[in-house]
Amino acid sequence: MARQVLLLTYTPRSDVDLDAYHSWLREVDNPFFNGRPAVHRYVNYRVTGAVLGSERFTHFDLLEIEGSGGAGAVFGDPEIARFARDWVRLWGADPDPDSPDQSVNYHVLECEAVAWPVR
């Protein structure tokens, strides 16, 4: 089990066709990330409703990190950096990848597992 996980939360730009976006996730985004050496497993999720409370984001991704390199192993990959800039251009609320505050487009939280099932 990967013990380090990145939680990426975001809402695509308001004029995005979500069917096209979800197809892009399946055909481009997910295969790309799952093919990178620092990524153990990468899964995309869409929020479908609130059970208790609410959040501002409509989508999130869980990226399990391979090995012990942490977020630096992921974001230090130049191909991932390029891909992230392209994502911002295509889908970000602010499509400028050079904008100094990318938190308008996505948030990234570094997480560590503290308990998991023993099998």
MOPAC internal coordinates of N, CA, C and O (Angstrom, degrees):
PM7 1SCF
backbone

  N    0.0000 0     0.00 0     0.00 0    0    0    0
  C    1.4534 1     0.00 0     0.00 0    1    0    0
  C    1.5221 1   109.63 1     0.00 0    2    1    0
  O    1.2310 1   120.92 1   -46.36 1    3    2    1
  N    1.3195 1   115.84 1   133.64 1    3    2    1
  C    1.4683 1   120.19 1   175.20 1    5    3    2
  C    1.5242 1   108.27 1   -71.02 1    6    5    3
  O    1.2310 1   120.50 1   -49.88 1    7    6    5
  N    1.3098 1   116.64 1   130.12 1    7    6    5
  C    1.4622 1   119.78 1  -178.16 1    9    7    6
  C    1.5167 1   112.48 1   -95.40 1   10    9    7
  O    1.2310 1   119.98 1   162.98 1   11   10    9
  N    1.3121 1   117.64 1   -17.02 1   11   10    9
  C    1.4593 1   121.04 1   177.71 1   13   11   10
  C    1.5225 1   108.28 1  -109.69 1   14   13   11
  O    1.2310 1   121.43 1   -49.42 1   15   14   13
  N    1.3243 1   114.87 1   130.58 1   15   14   13
  C    1.4589 1   121.19 1  -177.31 1   17   15   14
  C    1.5171 1   108.76 1  -134.76 1   18   17   15
  O    1.2310 1   120.76 1   -38.09 1   19   18   17
  N    1.3176 1   116.16 1   141.91 1   19   18   17
  C    1.4549 1   121.15 1   169.83 1   21   19   18
  C    1.5200 1   107.77 1  -102.57 1   22   21   19
  O    1.2310 1   120.81 1   -49.27 1   23   22   21
  N    1.3240 1   116.05 1   130.73 1   23   22   21
  C    1.4571 1   122.70 1   173.64 1   25   23   22
  C    1.5194 1   106.39 1  -104.11 1   26   25   23
  O    1.2310 1   120.74 1   -64.65 1   27   26   25
  N    1.3244 1   116.18 1   115.35 1   27   26   25
  C    1.4699 1   121.91 1  -179.46 1   29   27   26
  C    1.5239 1   107.69 1  -109.26 1   30   29   27
  O    1.2310 1   120.21 1   -61.56 1   31   30   29
  N    1.3318 1   117.20 1   118.44 1   31   30   29
  C    1.4646 1   121.10 1  -179.39 1   33   31   30
  C    1.5158 1   109.30 1  -114.00 1   34   33   31
  O    1.2310 1   120.85 1   -34.70 1   35   34   33
  N    1.3384 1   115.98 1   145.30 1   35   34   33
  C    1.4647 1   119.56 1  -176.09 1   37   35   34
  C    1.5176 1   110.70 1  -169.44 1   38   37   35
  O    1.2310 1   121.29 1   -14.16 1   39   38   37
  N    1.3180 1   115.14 1   165.84 1   39   38   37
  C    1.4553 1   123.98 1   170.68 1   41   39   38
  C    1.5167 1   106.99 1  -131.95 1   42   41   39
  O    1.2310 1   119.82 1   -59.99 1   43   42   41
  N    1.3317 1   117.96 1   120.01 1   43   42   41
  C    1.4667 1   118.51 1   177.72 1   45   43   42
  C    1.5328 1   111.06 1   -60.28 1   46   45   43
  O    1.2310 1   120.83 1   -24.39 1   47   46   45
  N    1.2984 1   116.02 1   155.61 1   47   46   45
  C    1.4611 1   123.76 1   178.88 1   49   47   46
  C    1.5375 1   109.81 1   -49.70 1   50   49   47
  O    1.2310 1   120.28 1   -32.80 1   51   50   49
  N    1.3291 1   117.07 1   147.20 1   51   50   49
  C    1.4698 1   122.39 1  -171.78 1   53   51   50
  C    1.5259 1   114.23 1   -63.01 1   54   53   51
  O    1.2310 1   119.20 1   154.73 1   55   54   53
  N    1.3276 1   119.13 1   -25.27 1   55   54   53
  C    1.4693 1   120.27 1  -178.53 1   57   55   54
  C    1.5311 1   113.11 1   -91.25 1   58   57   55
  O    1.2310 1   120.15 1  -171.52 1   59   58   57
  N    1.3200 1   117.31 1     8.48 1   59   58   57
  C    1.4661 1   121.53 1  -177.61 1   61   59   58
  C    1.5319 1   110.19 1   -75.99 1   62   61   59
  O    1.2310 1   120.71 1   -44.95 1   63   62   61
  N    1.3244 1   116.24 1   135.05 1   63   62   61
  C    1.4648 1   122.91 1   171.06 1   65   63   62
  C    1.5306 1   106.37 1   -76.85 1   66   65   63
  O    1.2310 1   120.34 1   -70.75 1   67   66   65
  N    1.3303 1   116.95 1   109.25 1   67   66   65
  C    1.4671 1   120.11 1  -173.48 1   69   67   66
  C    1.5236 1   112.80 1   -65.58 1   70   69   67
  O    1.2310 1   119.53 1   148.89 1   71   70   69
  N    1.3277 1   118.50 1   -31.11 1   71   70   69
  C    1.4688 1   119.12 1   176.00 1   73   71   70
  C    1.5262 1   109.95 1   -63.22 1   74   73   71
  O    1.2310 1   120.60 1   136.66 1   75   74   73
  N    1.3242 1   116.46 1   -43.34 1   75   74   73
  C    1.4694 1   120.51 1   177.90 1   77   75   74
  C    1.5289 1   110.24 1   -65.30 1   78   77   75
  O    1.2310 1   120.37 1   139.71 1   79   78   77
  N    1.3345 1   116.89 1   -40.29 1   79   78   77
  C    1.4623 1   120.13 1   179.32 1   81   79   78
  C    1.5289 1   110.80 1   -63.20 1   82   81   79
  O    1.2310 1   120.30 1   134.37 1   83   82   81
  N    1.3238 1   117.03 1   -45.63 1   83   82   81
  C    1.4628 1   120.09 1  -178.93 1   85   83   82
  C    1.5285 1   111.03 1   -64.92 1   86   85   83
  O    1.2310 1   120.03 1   143.88 1   87   86   85
  N    1.3252 1   117.54 1   -36.12 1   87   86   85
  C    1.4744 1   120.36 1   174.16 1   89   87   86
  C    1.5205 1   110.27 1   -62.74 1   90   89   87
  O    1.2310 1   120.37 1   137.62 1   91   90   89
  N    1.3394 1   116.90 1   -42.38 1   91   90   89
  C    1.4649 1   121.47 1   178.77 1   93   91   90
  C    1.5259 1   110.47 1   -62.29 1   94   93   91
  O    1.2310 1   120.44 1   140.32 1   95   94   93
  N    1.3445 1   116.77 1   -39.68 1   95   94   93
  C    1.4673 1   119.56 1   177.08 1   97   95   94
  C    1.5242 1   110.57 1   -59.47 1   98   97   95
  O    1.2310 1   120.56 1   133.38 1   99   98   97
  N    1.3309 1   116.54 1   -46.62 1   99   98   97
  C    1.4686 1   120.82 1  -177.73 1  101   99   98
  C    1.5258 1   112.42 1   -68.36 1  102  101   99
  O    1.2310 1   120.45 1   139.23 1  103  102  101
  N    1.3332 1   116.74 1   -40.77 1  103  102  101
  C    1.4665 1   120.88 1  -171.54 1  105  103  102
  C    1.5299 1   114.46 1   -90.30 1  106  105  103
  O    1.2310 1   120.10 1   153.11 1  107  106  105
  N    1.3338 1   117.41 1   -26.89 1  107  106  105
  C    1.4697 1   120.74 1  -173.20 1  109  107  106
  C    1.5283 1   111.76 1  -120.94 1  110  109  107
  O    1.2310 1   120.50 1   118.80 1  111  110  109
  N    1.3261 1   116.65 1   -61.20 1  111  110  109
  C    1.4641 1   122.29 1  -172.35 1  113  111  110
  C    1.5303 1   112.42 1   -61.39 1  114  113  111
  O    1.2310 1   120.48 1   124.44 1  115  114  113
  N    1.3256 1   116.69 1   -55.56 1  115  114  113
  C    1.4539 1   120.27 1  -175.12 1  117  115  114
  C    1.5254 1   112.80 1   -63.07 1  118  117  115
  O    1.2310 1   119.04 1   132.94 1  119  118  117
  N    1.3347 1   119.44 1   -47.06 1  119  118  117
  C    1.4713 1   118.30 1   176.73 1  121  119  118
  C    1.5323 1   113.03 1   -62.02 1  122  121  119
  O    1.2310 1   120.42 1   143.59 1  123  122  121
  N    1.3437 1   116.81 1   -36.41 1  123  122  121
  C    1.4663 1   119.49 1   179.10 1  125  123  122
  C    1.5245 1   110.47 1   -60.56 1  126  125  123
  O    1.2310 1   120.22 1   124.60 1  127  126  125
  N    1.3361 1   117.19 1   -55.40 1  127  126  125
  C    1.4589 1   119.83 1  -175.91 1  129  127  126
  C    1.5239 1   111.92 1   -64.88 1  130  129  127
  O    1.2310 1   119.97 1   140.36 1  131  130  129
  N    1.3168 1   117.66 1   -39.64 1  131  130  129
  C    1.4623 1   119.55 1   179.62 1  133  131  130
  C    1.5223 1   112.60 1   -68.91 1  134  133  131
  O    1.2310 1   119.93 1   168.40 1  135  134  133
  N    1.3191 1   117.75 1   -11.60 1  135  134  133
  C    1.4569 1   121.96 1   176.69 1  137  135  134
  C    1.5189 1   114.66 1   -96.20 1  138  137  135
  O    1.2310 1   119.79 1   177.94 1  139  138  137
  N    1.3333 1   118.01 1    -2.06 1  139  138  137
  C    1.4636 1   120.69 1  -178.90 1  141  139  138
  C    1.5276 1   110.33 1   -85.86 1  142  141  139
  O    1.2310 1   119.85 1   -37.33 1  143  142  141
  N    1.3494 1   117.89 1   142.67 1  143  142  141
  C    1.4683 1   121.62 1  -175.51 1  145  143  142
  C    1.5261 1   114.63 1   -61.16 1  146  145  143
  O    1.2310 1   119.33 1   147.64 1  147  146  145
  N    1.3219 1   118.88 1   -32.36 1  147  146  145
  C    1.4647 1   120.93 1  -177.00 1  149  147  146
  C    1.5282 1   112.65 1   -81.58 1  150  149  147
  O    1.2310 1   120.27 1   174.75 1  151  150  149
  N    1.3298 1   117.10 1    -5.25 1  151  150  149
  C    1.4646 1   121.21 1  -174.86 1  153  151  150
  C    1.5255 1   109.87 1  -104.39 1  154  153  151
  O    1.2310 1   121.44 1   -58.73 1  155  154  153
  N    1.3338 1   114.85 1   121.27 1  155  154  153
  C    1.4676 1   120.54 1   175.79 1  157  155  154
  C    1.5283 1   109.93 1   -80.33 1  158  157  155
  O    1.2310 1   120.83 1   133.37 1  159  158  157
  N    1.3400 1   116.01 1   -46.63 1  159  158  157
  C    1.4662 1   121.67 1   178.94 1  161  159  158
  C    1.5217 1   108.49 1  -158.68 1  162  161  159
  O    1.2310 1   121.00 1   -38.10 1  163  162  161
  N    1.3156 1   115.69 1   141.90 1  163  162  161
  C    1.4649 1   121.96 1  -177.35 1  165  163  162
  C    1.5210 1   107.76 1  -135.98 1  166  165  163
  O    1.2310 1   120.46 1   -52.12 1  167  166  165
  N    1.3473 1   116.73 1   127.88 1  167  166  165
  C    1.4622 1   122.09 1  -177.82 1  169  167  166
  C    1.5243 1   108.86 1  -133.77 1  170  169  167
  O    1.2310 1   120.63 1   -42.11 1  171  170  169
  N    1.3410 1   116.39 1   137.89 1  171  170  169
  C    1.4660 1   122.98 1   177.98 1  173  171  170
  C    1.5302 1   109.29 1  -101.58 1  174  173  171
  O    1.2310 1   120.75 1   -39.69 1  175  174  173
  N    1.3334 1   116.17 1   140.31 1  175  174  173
  C    1.4629 1   121.77 1   178.68 1  177  175  174
  C    1.5222 1   109.96 1  -131.49 1  178  177  175
  O    1.2310 1   121.51 1   -29.71 1  179  178  177
  N    1.3292 1   114.72 1   150.29 1  179  178  177
  C    1.4649 1   122.11 1   172.25 1  181  179  178
  C    1.5197 1   106.43 1  -117.16 1  182  181  179
  O    1.2310 1   119.78 1   -44.85 1  183  182  181
  N    1.3251 1   118.03 1   135.15 1  183  182  181
  C    1.4582 1   122.15 1   176.25 1  185  183  182
  C    1.5306 1   107.06 1   -74.90 1  186  185  183
  O    1.2310 1   120.47 1   -53.65 1  187  186  185
  N    1.3306 1   116.70 1   126.35 1  187  186  185
  C    1.4640 1   120.26 1  -177.22 1  189  187  186
  C    1.5219 1   113.25 1  -106.87 1  190  189  187
  O    1.2310 1   119.90 1   170.40 1  191  190  189
  N    1.3177 1   117.80 1    -9.60 1  191  190  189
  C    1.4535 1   120.39 1   178.40 1  193  191  190
  C    1.5112 1   110.47 1   172.75 1  194  193  191
  O    1.2310 1   121.37 1   -15.19 1  195  194  193
  N    1.3184 1   114.98 1   164.81 1  195  194  193
  C    1.4627 1   121.48 1   178.73 1  197  195  194
  C    1.5253 1   108.79 1  -105.37 1  198  197  195
  O    1.2310 1   120.58 1   -50.98 1  199  198  197
  N    1.3148 1   116.49 1   129.02 1  199  198  197
  C    1.4547 1   121.29 1   176.57 1  201  199  198
  C    1.5254 1   109.46 1   -93.94 1  202  201  199
  O    1.2310 1   120.63 1   137.33 1  203  202  201
  N    1.3231 1   116.40 1   -42.67 1  203  202  201
  C    1.4602 1   122.06 1   178.02 1  205  203  202
  C    1.5183 1   107.16 1  -149.20 1  206  205  203
  O    1.2310 1   119.96 1   -64.12 1  207  206  205
  N    1.3019 1   117.69 1   115.88 1  207  206  205
  C    1.4604 1   121.20 1  -176.35 1  209  207  206
  C    1.5164 1   110.72 1    81.03 1  210  209  207
  O    1.2310 1   121.06 1     5.85 1  211  210  209
  N    1.3195 1   115.57 1  -174.15 1  211  210  209
  C    1.4650 1   119.98 1   179.97 1  213  211  210
  C    1.5197 1   109.48 1  -152.66 1  214  213  211
  O    1.2310 1   121.21 1   -16.27 1  215  214  213
  N    1.3007 1   115.28 1   163.73 1  215  214  213
  C    1.4613 1   122.60 1   177.53 1  217  215  214
  C    1.5136 1   108.70 1  -128.94 1  218  217  215
  O    1.2310 1   120.75 1   -16.00 1  219  218  217
  N    1.3093 1   116.17 1   164.00 1  219  218  217
  C    1.4603 1   120.80 1   179.57 1  221  219  218
  C    1.5200 1   112.37 1   -84.89 1  222  221  219
  O    1.2310 1   119.59 1   159.86 1  223  222  221
  N    1.3182 1   118.40 1   -20.14 1  223  222  221
  C    1.4618 1   120.34 1  -176.93 1  225  223  222
  C    1.5255 1   110.67 1   -89.68 1  226  225  223
  O    1.2310 1   120.98 1   -26.51 1  227  226  225
  N    1.3340 1   115.73 1   153.49 1  227  226  225
  C    1.4641 1   121.86 1   179.19 1  229  227  226
  C    1.5240 1   112.15 1  -107.54 1  230  229  227
  O    1.2310 1   120.22 1   165.33 1  231  230  229
  N    1.3280 1   117.19 1   -14.67 1  231  230  229
  C    1.4572 1   122.27 1  -177.14 1  233  231  230
  C    1.5287 1   108.96 1  -139.93 1  234  233  231
  O    1.2310 1   121.23 1   -26.07 1  235  234  233
  N    1.3279 1   115.26 1   153.93 1  235  234  233
  C    1.4573 1   119.06 1   170.89 1  237  235  234
  C    1.5181 1   109.09 1  -150.94 1  238  237  235
  O    1.2310 1   121.48 1   -24.09 1  239  238  237
  N    1.3123 1   114.77 1   155.91 1  239  238  237
  C    1.4553 1   122.42 1   178.19 1  241  239  238
  C    1.5230 1   107.89 1  -124.19 1  242  241  239
  O    1.2310 1   120.83 1   -37.49 1  243  242  241
  N    1.3176 1   116.02 1   142.51 1  243  242  241
  C    1.4601 1   121.61 1   171.87 1  245  243  242
  C    1.5154 1   107.45 1  -111.40 1  246  245  243
  O    1.2310 1   120.98 1   -57.92 1  247  246  245
  N    1.3162 1   115.73 1   122.08 1  247  246  245
  C    1.4560 1   122.10 1  -178.76 1  249  247  246
  C    1.5189 1   107.91 1  -117.62 1  250  249  247
  O    1.2310 1   120.55 1   -72.40 1  251  250  249
  N    1.3196 1   116.56 1   107.60 1  251  250  249
  C    1.4611 1   121.39 1   177.30 1  253  251  250
  C    1.5211 1   108.02 1   -83.08 1  254  253  251
  O    1.2310 1   121.07 1   -51.36 1  255  254  253
  N    1.3293 1   115.56 1   128.64 1  255  254  253
  C    1.4598 1   121.49 1  -174.58 1  257  255  254
  C    1.5245 1   110.23 1   -89.08 1  258  257  255
  O    1.2310 1   120.98 1   -47.41 1  259  258  257
  N    1.3201 1   115.72 1   132.59 1  259  258  257
  C    1.4690 1   122.64 1   176.62 1  261  259  258
  C    1.5307 1   108.67 1   -78.42 1  262  261  259
  O    1.2310 1   120.16 1   -50.29 1  263  262  261
  N    1.3147 1   117.29 1   129.71 1  263  262  261
  C    1.4575 1   120.45 1   177.51 1  265  263  262
  C    1.5174 1   112.21 1    76.53 1  266  265  263
  O    1.2310 1   121.17 1    22.65 1  267  266  265
  N    1.3262 1   115.36 1  -157.35 1  267  266  265
  C    1.4671 1   120.35 1  -173.86 1  269  267  266
  C    1.5252 1   112.87 1  -114.22 1  270  269  267
  O    1.2310 1   119.84 1  -159.51 1  271  270  269
  N    1.3174 1   117.91 1    20.49 1  271  270  269
  C    1.4606 1   121.12 1  -175.67 1  273  271  270
  C    1.5144 1   115.80 1   -76.57 1  274  273  271
  O    1.2310 1   119.82 1   168.41 1  275  274  273
  N    1.3197 1   117.95 1   -11.59 1  275  274  273
  C    1.4509 1   121.07 1   179.27 1  277  275  274
  C    1.5174 1   112.95 1    63.91 1  278  277  275
  O    1.2310 1   121.59 1    15.67 1  279  278  277
  N    1.3224 1   114.56 1  -164.33 1  279  278  277
  C    1.4661 1   120.98 1  -178.14 1  281  279  278
  C    1.5189 1   111.57 1   -59.20 1  282  281  279
  O    1.2310 1   120.17 1   148.09 1  283  282  281
  N    1.3240 1   117.27 1   -31.91 1  283  282  281
  C    1.4625 1   120.51 1  -179.93 1  285  283  282
  C    1.5150 1   112.94 1   -60.83 1  286  285  283
  O    1.2310 1   120.46 1   146.64 1  287  286  285
  N    1.3358 1   116.73 1   -33.36 1  287  286  285
  C    1.4641 1   120.22 1   178.30 1  289  287  286
  C    1.5206 1   111.15 1   -67.32 1  290  289  287
  O    1.2310 1   120.77 1   148.68 1  291  290  289
  N    1.3244 1   116.14 1   -31.32 1  291  290  289
  C    1.4660 1   120.82 1   179.42 1  293  291  290
  C    1.5186 1   109.99 1   -81.51 1  294  293  291
  O    1.2310 1   120.36 1   124.95 1  295  294  293
  N    1.3250 1   116.92 1   -55.05 1  295  294  293
  C    1.4632 1   120.16 1  -174.34 1  297  295  294
  C    1.5222 1   113.12 1   -78.05 1  298  297  295
  O    1.2310 1   120.40 1   169.09 1  299  298  297
  N    1.3264 1   116.84 1   -10.91 1  299  298  297
  C    1.4591 1   120.10 1   173.50 1  301  299  298
  C    1.5222 1   112.99 1   -82.08 1  302  301  299
  O    1.2310 1   120.36 1   173.27 1  303  302  301
  N    1.3203 1   116.92 1    -6.73 1  303  302  301
  C    1.4680 1   122.40 1   178.49 1  305  303  302
  C    1.5295 1   108.08 1   -80.06 1  306  305  303
  O    1.2310 1   119.25 1   -65.41 1  307  306  305
  N    1.3396 1   119.03 1   114.59 1  307  306  305
  C    1.4684 1   120.72 1  -176.89 1  309  307  306
  C    1.5261 1   113.53 1   -61.15 1  310  309  307
  O    1.2310 1   120.10 1   150.99 1  311  310  309
  N    1.3286 1   117.41 1   -29.01 1  311  310  309
  C    1.4708 1   119.45 1   177.67 1  313  311  310
  C    1.5274 1   110.70 1   -69.07 1  314  313  311
  O    1.2310 1   120.26 1   142.49 1  315  314  313
  N    1.3321 1   117.12 1   -37.51 1  315  314  313
  C    1.4653 1   120.41 1   176.87 1  317  315  314
  C    1.5192 1   109.90 1   -67.88 1  318  317  315
  O    1.2310 1   119.77 1   139.20 1  319  318  317
  N    1.3240 1   118.05 1   -40.80 1  319  318  317
  C    1.4715 1   121.02 1   177.69 1  321  319  318
  C    1.5254 1   110.67 1   -59.88 1  322  321  319
  O    1.2310 1   120.25 1   136.50 1  323  322  321
  N    1.3298 1   117.12 1   -43.50 1  323  322  321
  C    1.4640 1   121.10 1   178.29 1  325  323  322
  C    1.5288 1   110.54 1   -64.16 1  326  325  323
  O    1.2310 1   120.81 1   136.17 1  327  326  325
  N    1.3211 1   116.05 1   -43.83 1  327  326  325
  C    1.4622 1   121.28 1  -179.04 1  329  327  326
  C    1.5270 1   110.50 1   -61.97 1  330  329  327
  O    1.2310 1   120.22 1   138.23 1  331  330  329
  N    1.3369 1   117.19 1   -41.77 1  331  330  329
  C    1.4643 1   121.32 1   179.37 1  333  331  330
  C    1.5255 1   111.03 1   -62.36 1  334  333  331
  O    1.2310 1   120.10 1   139.39 1  335  334  333
  N    1.3250 1   117.41 1   -40.61 1  335  334  333
  C    1.4722 1   120.74 1   177.10 1  337  335  334
  C    1.5274 1   110.58 1   -62.28 1  338  337  335
  O    1.2310 1   120.47 1   139.18 1  339  338  337
  N    1.3317 1   116.71 1   -40.82 1  339  338  337
  C    1.4649 1   120.32 1   178.04 1  341  339  338
  C    1.5252 1   111.05 1   -65.51 1  342  341  339
  O    1.2310 1   120.22 1   140.47 1  343  342  341
  N    1.3427 1   117.19 1   -39.53 1  343  342  341
  C    1.4623 1   120.63 1   177.73 1  345  343  342
  C    1.5277 1   109.96 1   -59.12 1  346  345  343
  O    1.2310 1   120.63 1   134.91 1  347  346  345
  N    1.3194 1   116.41 1   -45.09 1  347  346  345
  C    1.4654 1   120.38 1   179.64 1  349  347  346
  C    1.5277 1   110.23 1   -58.78 1  350  349  347
  O    1.2310 1   120.02 1   134.25 1  351  350  349
  N    1.3187 1   117.56 1   -45.75 1  351  350  349
  C    1.4756 1   121.12 1   179.52 1  353  351  350
  C    1.5277 1   111.76 1   -60.62 1  354  353  351
  O    1.2310 1   120.93 1   137.20 1  355  354  353
  N    1.3217 1   115.82 1   -42.80 1  355  354  353
  C    1.4608 1   120.53 1  -175.24 1  357  355  354
  C    1.5244 1   113.75 1   -78.17 1  358  357  355
  O    1.2310 1   120.17 1   139.00 1  359  358  357
  N    1.3320 1   117.27 1   -41.00 1  359  358  357
  C    1.4577 1   120.40 1  -166.48 1  361  359  358
  C    1.5268 1   115.30 1  -128.29 1  362  361  359
  O    1.2310 1   119.08 1   166.53 1  363  362  361
  N    1.3185 1   119.36 1   -13.47 1  363  362  361
  C    1.4579 1   121.92 1  -172.97 1  365  363  362
  C    1.5209 1   114.17 1   -68.74 1  366  365  363
  O    1.2310 1   120.57 1   -30.12 1  367  366  365
  N    1.3368 1   116.51 1   149.88 1  367  366  365
  C    1.4633 1   121.78 1   175.88 1  369  367  366
  C    1.5227 1   110.29 1   -59.19 1  370  369  367
  O    1.2310 1   120.41 1   140.54 1  371  370  369
  N    1.3254 1   116.82 1   -39.46 1  371  370  369
  C    1.4677 1   122.89 1   171.25 1  373  371  370
  C    1.5230 1   106.17 1  -111.74 1  374  373  371
  O    1.2310 1   119.89 1   -76.65 1  375  374  373
  N    1.3460 1   117.81 1   103.35 1  375  374  373
  C    1.4620 1   120.15 1  -172.55 1  377  375  374
  C    1.5260 1   115.61 1   -74.66 1  378  377  375
  O    1.2310 1   120.06 1  -167.59 1  379  378  377
  N    1.3308 1   117.49 1    12.41 1  379  378  377
  C    1.4653 1   121.08 1   179.36 1  381  379  378
  C    1.5279 1   109.49 1   -94.52 1  382  381  379
  O    1.2310 1   119.63 1   -73.14 1  383  382  381
  N    1.3330 1   118.31 1   106.86 1  383  382  381
  C    1.4677 1   119.85 1  -178.76 1  385  383  382
  C    1.5246 1   113.36 1   -69.00 1  386  385  383
  O    1.2310 1   119.99 1   168.97 1  387  386  385
  N    1.3384 1   117.63 1   -11.03 1  387  386  385
  C    1.4614 1   120.90 1   178.24 1  389  387  386
  C    1.5275 1   112.43 1   -95.42 1  390  389  387
  O    1.2310 1   120.08 1   179.91 1  391  390  389
  N    1.3226 1   117.45 1    -0.09 1  391  390  389
  C    1.4609 1   120.94 1   177.05 1  393  391  390
  C    1.5291 1   108.70 1   -60.02 1  394  393  391
  O    1.2310 1   119.91 1   -45.03 1  395  394  393
  N    1.3405 1   117.77 1   134.97 1  395  394  393
  C    1.4678 1   119.57 1  -175.51 1  397  395  394
  C    1.5295 1   114.28 1   -67.48 1  398  397  395
  O    1.2310 1   119.65 1   159.24 1  399  398  397
  N    1.3384 1   118.27 1   -20.76 1  399  398  397
  C    1.4651 1   120.64 1  -178.33 1  401  399  398
  C    1.5248 1   109.82 1  -116.27 1  402  401  399
  O    1.2310 1   120.39 1   -89.14 1  403  402  401
  N    1.3188 1   116.86 1    90.86 1  403  402  401
  C    1.4646 1   120.79 1   179.59 1  405  403  402
  C    1.5283 1   112.54 1   -79.53 1  406  405  403
  O    1.2310 1   120.04 1   178.21 1  407  406  405
  N    1.3462 1   117.52 1    -1.79 1  407  406  405
  C    1.4623 1   119.16 1   178.88 1  409  407  406
  C    1.5242 1   111.88 1   -67.65 1  410  409  407
  O    1.2310 1   119.59 1   166.15 1  411  410  409
  N    1.3335 1   118.38 1   -13.85 1  411  410  409
  C    1.4674 1   119.77 1   172.90 1  413  411  410
  C    1.5256 1   110.17 1   -71.81 1  414  413  411
  O    1.2310 1   120.13 1   160.17 1  415  414  413
  N    1.3249 1   117.36 1   -19.83 1  415  414  413
  C    1.4618 1   122.30 1  -179.33 1  417  415  414
  C    1.5266 1   113.20 1   -98.10 1  418  417  415
  O    1.2310 1   120.20 1   141.83 1  419  418  417
  N    1.3162 1   117.23 1   -38.17 1  419  418  417
  C    1.4640 1   120.53 1  -177.96 1  421  419  418
  C    1.5229 1   109.97 1  -164.25 1  422  421  419
  O    1.2310 1   121.46 1   -21.40 1  423  422  421
  N    1.3193 1   114.80 1   158.60 1  423  422  421
  C    1.4615 1   122.73 1   172.69 1  425  423  422
  C    1.5220 1   107.44 1  -120.38 1  426  425  423
  O    1.2310 1   120.62 1   -33.35 1  427  426  425
  N    1.3193 1   116.43 1   146.65 1  427  426  425
  C    1.4626 1   121.61 1   178.31 1  429  427  426
  C    1.5245 1   107.93 1  -128.13 1  430  429  427
  O    1.2310 1   120.77 1   -56.06 1  431  430  429
  N    1.3202 1   116.14 1   123.94 1  431  430  429
  C    1.4571 1   122.00 1   177.55 1  433  431  430
  C    1.5229 1   108.47 1  -116.44 1  434  433  431
  O    1.2310 1   120.67 1   -48.33 1  435  434  433
  N    1.3227 1   116.32 1   131.67 1  435  434  433
  C    1.4637 1   121.52 1   176.62 1  437  435  434
  C    1.5214 1   107.64 1   -91.26 1  438  437  435
  O    1.2310 1   120.36 1   -54.05 1  439  438  437
  N    1.3181 1   116.92 1   125.95 1  439  438  437
  C    1.4607 1   122.75 1  -175.00 1  441  439  438
  C    1.5246 1   109.77 1  -124.58 1  442  441  439
  O    1.2310 1   121.28 1   -25.27 1  443  442  441
  N    1.3199 1   115.16 1   154.73 1  443  442  441
  C    1.4587 1   120.87 1   177.47 1  445  443  442
  C    1.5212 1   108.46 1  -132.19 1  446  445  443
  O    1.2310 1   120.13 1   -48.55 1  447  446  445
  N    1.3233 1   117.35 1   131.45 1  447  446  445
  C    1.4611 1   122.00 1   178.19 1  449  447  446
  C    1.5231 1   109.55 1   -66.45 1  450  449  447
  O    1.2310 1   120.69 1   -43.79 1  451  450  449
  N    1.3221 1   116.29 1   136.21 1  451  450  449
  C    1.4627 1   121.03 1   176.75 1  453  451  450
  C    1.5283 1   111.60 1  -116.03 1  454  453  451
  O    1.2310 1   120.00 1   164.86 1  455  454  453
  N    1.3225 1   117.61 1   -15.14 1  455  454  453
  C    1.4654 1   121.95 1   176.61 1  457  455  454
  C    1.5213 1   108.42 1  -155.41 1  458  457  455
  O    1.2310 1   120.46 1   -34.61 1  459  458  457
  N    1.3300 1   116.73 1   145.39 1  459  458  457
  C    1.4630 1   121.78 1   179.91 1  461  459  458
  C    1.5186 1   108.29 1  -156.18 1  462  461  459
  O    1.2310 1   120.15 1   -18.78 1  463  462  461
  N    1.3214 1   117.32 1   161.22 1  463  462  461
  C    1.4658 1   119.30 1  -178.61 1  465  463  462
  C    1.5228 1   111.86 1   -67.01 1  466  465  463
  O    1.2310 1   121.27 1   -37.47 1  467  466  465
  N    1.3133 1   115.18 1   142.53 1  467  466  465
  C    1.4596 1   121.18 1   175.40 1  469  467  466
  C    1.5250 1   106.53 1   -99.80 1  470  469  467
  O    1.2310 1   120.69 1   -55.08 1  471  470  469
  N    1.3189 1   116.29 1   124.92 1  471  470  469
  C    1.4782 1   119.68 1  -177.40 1  473  471  470
  C    1.4938 1   110.39 1  -122.54 1  474  473  471
  O    1.2310 1   120.10 1   180.00 1  475  474  473

